[in-house]
């Protein structure tokens, strides 16, 4: 229930409030939120289905084509699960409560968001590796602090508010 409420709050924030206050730009709040659901969630299959439903709602709300966000999300999540099978990233991010865990979680969520951006741009720009890479470099240069700040906020929200241990 609280995850759904937070999703709609951040959806409105990313698509209505922040563009009205700051101007149109890429905020990547909803993709970061969806990645945080999958990374910090307990039931992986349920959280994946919930994330896909949230992305479908986001696509309808932002008037993008069906699958424009889902396919890059699934590519990045498959890469995350493959990497997690070797390095056990999820356990490391969820268990410790020190500052390094917060910064590591924020860095990891930011990395997932930038990989998502690359996959999204690659699929949108007629499968051009170089063009997508140049666009992601521009995105990193212009919004690395903003995305890192949102990622840190989501790490704190998901570790201590939404998926806290009882």
Secondary structure, 3 states (H helix, E strand, C coil): CHHHHHHHHHHHHHHHHHHHHCCCCCCCHHHHHHHHHHHHCCCHHHHHHHHHHHHHHHHHHHCCCCCCCHHHHHHHHHHHHHHHHHHCHHHHHHHCCCHHHHHHHHHHHHHHHHHHHHHHHHHHCCCCHHHHHHHHHHHHHHHHHHHHHHHHHHHHHHHHHHCCCC
